[in-house]
């Protein structure tokens, strides 16, 4: 369907609004990153709090129980990251030495096969110190987020308190049944996305951590945690999570174990990410691979590491909002995966008034049946 003047006007005003919001997010990154991280934690914890409320537990105790669970989870996160950072700092010299030996062995192998390469050129392509400094910078980015745990939990507490009364407030503000149904549908879709993504991410982290431990790769808890966190970034996250442990396995044990680590990540991604997750989540919550990659870049630019980690849920929330708006639903279709052949044929049939187009290009007259062969 061509874009009409009204739709073009709405698209222009929406683009201007998006630009204003994006500028606000970028310049208010220190505040918005904390608020969005707290919002994500609160959205995951809210079902537990509301379930306790339904069991007649007082609101104060229900919120306190939710905060206790969050504090334990964030505390475990901090312990894993802290111990990994300490071990990395202790063994940094050993890793650099092993990596230098690996580069020298690679140069010797290439020279033996007739490829003249100097050691300096190889070190220029993959400098061990630069690699370790990159790991250190990544750790610092995560630690800077974890260090704000108290402030994040403080914001989460107020969000959970608000969640216990939010439904009554919405019922007082929104009176139209169609609008209420749209809100309920959007809430169910976002909740379903978070539940499925949390479960599959947890399964991915556990399997990956065990696999790295079996292959004797250092810091298996860290790699499991990284796989759990980055799995919230669809498609791209699992690839990014596999890079550090594969490099470390290459440094410690050589290419054979490195390929085994990479193969394990590939199998886990195929079984959980490509088979199990789509079955649980459904096609309606899918995103185009291009949109996944671009959204990660955009959210990371606007909000830093928090934006990159939450790019999947944030983009999914935006897509769900667009699906439930009358004038911008077509944008949600563009953000989603390619429609299946039957769905595309149904859409084409609906646009042509239900008449199926034969191969000769002439529509069947109304009321005249189309033969099975056509």
N, C-alpha and C positions, 0 to 999 in steps of 0.2 A: 504494500500500500504506500503510495507516495506521501511524502511529508507535506501536510497542508500548512497554510499560513498560521493557523492557531497553534499547531504543534511546533512549528519553527519558532514562534514567538515564545512559547513556554520553554523550549529548549534553550533559547538565548538567555532568558531570565534565570533559568536553573543554572546555566554555566556561570553566570555572573555571581550567583549565590555561592556556588561551589568555590569559586576563586576567593571570595571573601572569607569563607570558612577555612579554606586551606591556608590562607595568610595568617589567620588567627591561630590555627594549630601550630604553624611553624614558629611564630614569634612567642607563643605561649607554651612551647614544648615542655619546659620543666614542670608546669602545673598539669597540663593535659595528659602527659605520659603517666603521672601518678594517678590521676582520676580514671583514665581508661584501664590501667592495670588493676586498680581497685574495683572498677566496674566489672571486669572480667572475673575476678576472684569472687565478687559478690554474686554474680550470675550463676557461677558454679555451685556456690554454697547455699543460695536461696532455697532450692528444693529441700535440703535438709532442714532448714529453719522452718519453712512452711509445713513440712511433714510433722515436725515436733509441735507446731502450733495446733495442727489438726488433732494431735493426741492430747490436747488440753494442757500442754506444757506452757507456763507463762512466757510471754514474749521476751522478757529480759533473760530468762534462762535459755530459751531457744537461740537467741542471738549470741549469748555467751558460749554455748556449745559450738555454734558455727565458727565463731572466732577462735576457739580452742583448736578446732580441726585445722583451720587456716594457719594458725601460728605453728602448729606441729609440722605441717607440710612445708612452710617457708623455712622453719628451723632446720629441717632435714636437708632442704635445698642449700641452705647456707653452709651446713656441715660438709656436704659433698663437695661444694665448690671450694671451701676453705682448705679442706684436706688435699684436694687435687692441686690447688695453687701452691701449697707448701711442698708437695711431692715434686711438682714441676720445677720449682725453684731449686730444690735439693739436687735433682738429677739433670739440671740444665746442661752442665758441663759434659756429662756422660752422653746425653742425646746429641750434642754438637759434635763430640768426638766420633760417635757411631755414624752420624750423617756424613762427616768428612771422609770416613773410611769407605762409606757406600759410594760417594762421588768418585773417590780414587779407584775403587774396584770397577765402577762403570767406565771410567776413562781407560783403564787397562784392558777391559773387555773390548771396547771399541777399537783401540789401537791394534789389538790382536786380530781383529777382523778387517783391518785395512782402513779404518777411519781415524785420521789424525785429529785429536782434540786435546787441547791443553787443559791442565787442571784449573787454570785461572778462568777460562771461558766457562767451564762447568760451574765453578763457584759463583760466577757472575749470573748464571741462569737461576741457580738455587742456592743462595747464600744461607748457611745454617743459622748464623746469628740473626739474619733478617727474619727467617722462619720462626725462630723462637720468640723474637720480639713481637711478631704478629700474633702468636698464641697469647703472649702476655697482654697485649692490648685488648684482645677479645675477652680475656679474663677480667681485666679492669672494667670493661663496659658492663659485664654481668654483675660484678661485685658492686658497682655503683648503684645498680638497680636494687640489689638485695639489701644494701646498706640502708635503704629507705623503708625497711620493713615496718618499723613502728608507725611511721606516717601513713603507709599504705593500709595497715590494719585499722588505724584510726578512721580513715575514710570508709573502709569496708564496713565497720561497725555502724556508722550512720546510714549507709546504703541498705544494710540488712534491716535496720529498724524501720526505714522507710518502706521496704518491701512488704512488711507485715500489714501496712495500711494502704498500699498502692492500689489494690483492686477496688477498695471502697471509693477512693478518690476518682479513679477512672470512671466508675459507674455514675458518679455525680456529674462529671464533666461531659462524658459522651453518652448521649441518649438515643442516638439512631442505631437501630439493630444492625444495619449493614456495616456501619463503622465499627461497632463492637465486634462483629464477626471478623472483620478485616484485622483488627488488633489481636484478637484471639488466634487467628491463623498465623499472623506474623510471629506472635509469641511462641506458638507451637513449633514453627519451623526453626526459629533461632535456638529454642531449647533442644529440639531434636538434633540440630547440628552440633551443639556444645556437648550433649551427652554422648553421641556417637564418636565425636572427635576425641573427647576425653578418654573414652574406653579404648579406642584403637591406638591412641598415642601411648597410653599406659602399657598396653600389650606390646607395642613396638619397642618401647624403652626396656621392658623386662627381657624380651627375647634378645635384643641387641646386646644388652649388658652381659647376659649369660654367655652369648656367643664370643664376645671379646674376652671374657674370663677363661673360657675353654681354650681359646687360642693363645692365652698367656700374653695378652696385650695390656700394657700398664693402664691404670685409671679406668677400669671397666664401669665403675659406678658413674663416672663423669660422662662416658660415652652413652650409657643408657639414659642418663638425665638429658643429655643433649638431643638424643633421638626423640625422647618424649616431648621436649619443648618445641623442636623444629618441625615435628610432625603436624603441628597446628598450621604450618605453612603448606598448603596442598602442593603435591608434585615436587616442587623445588626444595622443600625443607628436608626431605629424606636424602636428596642428593648432597646437600650441604652438610648434613649430619655425618655422612659416610667419609668425608674427606679427611678430617683430622685423625681418626683412628686408623685409616688406611695408610696415611703417611707415617704414623708412629709404628705401625706393624712393619712397614717397609724398613724403617730405621733399625728396629730391634731384631727382626727375624728374616728380613729379605723379601724378595718378590713373591715367593710361594705363599707365605702366610698373609701377605698384603692382598693377594688375589683372593684368598679364602675369606678374609674380612669383607672385601668388596662384594664377593659372591653372596655372603650371608645377608648383607644389607639388601642386595638385589632380590633375593628370595623373599625376605620379610616384606619388602615393599610390594612385590607382586602378590603375595598371599593376603596381606592385610590391607595395603593401600589400594590395590587394583581389583581385588576380588571381594574381600569381606566388607570393606568400608562402603563401596557403592551399593551393595545389597542392603546394608542396614540404613544407609542414608537416603537412597533413592535418587533418581535423576533430577528431581525438581530442585535439589539443593546443590547441584553441580556448578562448577565455574569453568570457563574456558581456560585452557593452559596458558594462553597469552595473557589473559586477564590476571591469572594467579601471579605470573612473573612480574608484570607491570605494577600490580597492586602492592607487591612486596617492596619494590623500589620506591613507589610513591609514599607508602606509609613509613618506610625507613627514613626517607628524606624529611618527612614532616615531623616524625616523633622519635627518631633514633632507634636504638635496639628494641625498645618496647613496641614501636610501630611495626618492625619487621616480624617480631614474634606473634603479634596479634593481627597481622595483615589478613589472615584467613577469616577469623571471626568478624573482624571489622568489615571486610568486603562482603561477607555473607549477610551481615545485618543491613548494609546499604542495598544489596540486591533484593532482599526481602522487602524492604521499605519501598523500593521502586516497583516491585511486583504488585503491591497493594495500592498504587496510585493510578488514577485513570489516565493521565496524560503521559506518564513516564514508564508505563509498563513495557514499552518496546525496548527501552534501554536495558531492562532486566533480561530480556531475551537475547540481546547482543552480548551481555556479560556471561550468559550461560553457555553450556556446551552445544555443539551442533545438534539440531533436532534429528531424530530418526526419520527414515524414509517415509514411514506411514504417517508420522506426525506432520511432515512437510506436505504430503499429499492431502491430508485433511485440511490443513491451513489453506492450500491452494483451492481446494474444492469449496471451502467456506467463502473465500473472496470472490469466486465466480458464481455465487448464488446457489451452490450445491450441484451444479451441472458439471459432470466430468468431461474433460476435453479429450476427444478421440485423437488418434494419430494424424488424421488429415487436417486437423486444426479447426474443424467446425464443431461447435457445441451441439449436444443433443437437444432437440426441442423439449420444452417442458412437458412432463407427463409421459414422454416416450422412453421406455426402458432402454438401458444400455446393455448390449449383449455381453455375455461373460467374457468373450475373447477380447473385448475392448476395455 
